[in-house]
Amino acid sequence: MRSGLALAAALAASPLVAAALEPSYGHDDAHGPVVELLVLHDTVVANGVTTQAWRPAVRAGWGLDVTGSGGELILAADVALRSWDDPERGRVLASATARYRGYFGTEEWKSWFEAGLWAPLASRLALGPLVGIGVVYDFSRGAGVFAGAEFATAIGDGRFVSFGAMAGFQLRYDLP
């Protein structure tokens, strides 16, 4: 009987058992809402006129782990947090993104890199690549905050270049 108790105590103190009880901060097989605050600088060239403007914006979307590896496909749309009066159609008022974000790290603090597509939708329509880089702090497997920077360019009803900073939060739910 004593040897059985000693064996149970030894197993409970082993590193394997302790590692199994540590919290998980991975994003594997999870999905959920993403909300970001952005400060971007846009340059739009259309009809021979160049317009530059700062764009504070809010972006909302949904992240989904499509590979099972913890990276996420994030589909989102943003709107400018300023006057929508744009008679010359020279400013970005709303846009959409589809980007894949890969995470590097397994603990609470991780870095991320993303690549995808950016589409200004108003005042002019265009499409082009987007890249971003940043850090994330996960409180748990189900919630985290992040900050980063992004660069995007697009061609369509004008030529667009946009760069800026972001900060946001994300909630995650396990897929059934």
C-alpha positions as CSV (number, residue, x, y, z in Angstrom):
1,M,0.0,0.0,0.0
2,R,2.8,2.4,0.9
3,S,4.6,1.7,-2.3
4,G,1.5,2.5,-4.3
5,L,1.2,5.9,-2.5
6,A,4.9,6.6,-3.1
7,L,4.5,5.8,-6.8
8,A,1.4,8.1,-7.1
9,A,3.3,10.9,-5.3
10,A,6.4,10.4,-7.6
11,L,4.2,10.5,-10.7
12,A,2.3,13.6,-9.5
13,A,5.7,15.4,-9.0
14,S,7.1,14.3,-12.4
15,P,7.8,16.9,-15.1
16,L,5.5,15.1,-17.5
17,V,2.5,15.6,-15.3
18,A,3.4,19.2,-14.5
19,A,3.7,19.9,-18.3
20,A,0.3,18.4,-18.9
21,L,-1.2,20.8,-16.4
22,E,0.4,23.9,-17.8
23,P,-2.1,26.3,-19.6
24,S,-2.2,26.2,-23.4
25,Y,-1.9,29.4,-25.4
26,G,-2.1,27.9,-28.9
27,H,-4.7,28.9,-31.5
28,D,-5.1,25.4,-33.0
29,D,-8.6,24.7,-34.2
30,A,-10.0,28.0,-33.0
31,H,-12.1,30.8,-34.5
32,G,-13.5,34.0,-33.3
33,P,-14.0,37.8,-33.6
34,V,-11.1,40.2,-34.2
35,V,-11.4,44.0,-33.5
36,E,-8.6,46.5,-34.4
37,L,-8.1,50.2,-34.0
38,L,-5.9,51.5,-36.9
39,V,-4.0,54.7,-37.7
40,L,-3.1,54.6,-41.4
41,H,-1.5,57.0,-43.8
42,D,-3.0,56.7,-47.3
43,T,-1.7,58.0,-50.6
44,V,-4.2,57.9,-53.5
45,V,-3.3,58.8,-57.1
46,A,-6.3,59.1,-59.4
47,N,-6.8,61.2,-62.6
48,G,-3.4,62.8,-62.2
49,V,-4.2,64.1,-58.7
50,T,-2.4,62.8,-55.6
51,T,-4.2,62.9,-52.2
52,Q,-2.5,62.1,-48.9
53,A,-4.4,61.7,-45.7
54,W,-4.2,60.1,-42.2
55,R,-7.0,57.6,-41.6
56,P,-8.1,56.6,-38.1
57,A,-10.2,53.5,-38.6
58,V,-11.8,50.6,-36.8
59,R,-11.6,47.1,-38.4
60,A,-13.8,44.1,-37.4
61,G,-13.6,40.6,-38.7
62,W,-13.5,36.9,-38.0
63,G,-10.4,34.7,-37.6
64,L,-10.4,31.0,-38.5
65,D,-7.7,28.3,-38.2
66,V,-8.0,26.7,-41.6
67,T,-4.9,24.5,-41.4
68,G,-5.1,23.2,-37.8
69,S,-1.6,24.6,-37.1
70,G,-2.7,27.7,-35.1
71,G,-2.3,30.2,-38.0
72,E,-5.5,32.1,-38.9
73,L,-7.3,33.3,-42.0
74,I,-8.8,36.7,-41.0
75,L,-11.6,38.2,-43.1
76,A,-12.3,41.8,-42.0
77,A,-13.7,45.2,-43.1
78,D,-12.8,48.6,-41.8
79,V,-14.4,52.1,-41.8
80,A,-12.8,55.4,-41.4
81,L,-13.4,57.2,-38.1
82,R,-13.7,60.7,-39.7
83,S,-15.9,62.7,-42.0
84,W,-17.2,60.7,-45.0
85,D,-17.4,63.9,-47.0
86,D,-15.2,63.2,-50.0
87,P,-16.4,65.0,-53.2
88,E,-13.1,64.4,-55.0
89,R,-13.1,60.7,-54.2
90,G,-9.5,60.9,-53.0
91,R,-9.6,59.2,-49.6
92,V,-10.1,55.6,-48.4
93,L,-13.3,55.5,-46.5
94,A,-13.9,51.8,-46.2
95,S,-11.9,48.7,-47.2
96,A,-11.8,44.9,-46.8
97,T,-9.0,42.5,-46.1
98,A,-8.4,38.8,-46.4
99,R,-5.1,37.8,-44.8
100,Y,-3.4,34.8,-43.3
101,R,-1.6,35.4,-40.0
102,G,1.1,33.0,-38.8
103,Y,2.1,33.0,-35.2
104,F,5.6,32.3,-33.9
105,G,5.8,31.1,-30.3
106,T,3.7,28.9,-28.0
107,E,3.6,30.9,-24.8
108,E,1.6,34.0,-23.8
109,W,3.9,36.3,-25.9
110,K,4.1,35.5,-29.6
111,S,5.2,37.4,-32.8
112,W,3.1,37.2,-35.9
113,F,3.5,37.9,-39.6
114,E,0.6,38.2,-42.1
115,A,0.1,38.4,-45.8
116,G,-3.0,38.8,-47.8
117,L,-5.2,41.0,-50.0
118,W,-6.5,44.6,-49.3
119,A,-9.4,46.1,-51.2
120,P,-10.3,49.8,-50.8
121,L,-14.1,49.9,-51.4
122,A,-15.0,53.6,-51.0
123,S,-14.4,56.1,-52.4
124,R,-12.6,54.2,-55.1
125,L,-12.4,50.4,-55.8
126,A,-9.0,48.7,-56.1
127,L,-7.2,45.4,-55.0
128,G,-3.7,44.6,-54.0
129,P,-1.3,42.9,-51.5
130,L,-1.1,43.6,-47.8
131,V,1.7,42.5,-45.3
132,G,1.9,43.0,-41.5
133,I,4.0,42.2,-38.5
134,G,3.5,42.4,-34.8
135,V,3.3,40.9,-31.3
136,V,0.4,39.3,-29.4
137,Y,-0.2,38.6,-25.7
138,D,-2.7,35.8,-25.0
139,F,-4.3,36.0,-21.6
140,S,-5.5,32.4,-22.2
141,R,-6.3,30.2,-25.2
142,G,-9.5,32.1,-25.6
143,A,-8.5,35.8,-25.6
144,G,-5.5,38.0,-26.5
145,V,-4.4,41.5,-27.4
146,F,-2.0,42.5,-30.2
147,A,-0.2,45.4,-31.8
148,G,1.5,45.7,-35.1
149,A,2.2,47.5,-38.3
150,E,1.0,46.9,-41.9
151,F,1.7,48.0,-45.4
152,A,-0.6,47.7,-48.4
153,T,-0.8,48.8,-52.0
154,A,-3.6,48.4,-54.5
155,I,-4.4,49.2,-58.2
156,G,-7.8,49.8,-59.7
157,D,-9.8,53.0,-59.9
158,G,-6.5,54.7,-58.9
159,R,-3.2,53.7,-57.3
160,F,-3.1,53.3,-53.5
161,V,-0.4,53.0,-50.9
162,S,-1.3,52.6,-47.2
163,F,0.9,52.1,-44.1
164,G,0.2,52.4,-40.4
165,A,-0.1,50.9,-37.0
166,M,-2.8,48.8,-35.3
167,A,-3.8,47.6,-31.8
168,G,-6.6,45.2,-31.1
169,F,-8.1,42.2,-29.3
170,Q,-9.3,38.8,-30.3
171,L,-11.6,36.2,-28.8
172,R,-11.3,32.5,-29.8
173,Y,-13.6,29.5,-29.5
174,D,-12.7,25.9,-30.2
175,L,-14.2,24.5,-33.3
176,P,-16.7,21.6,-32.7
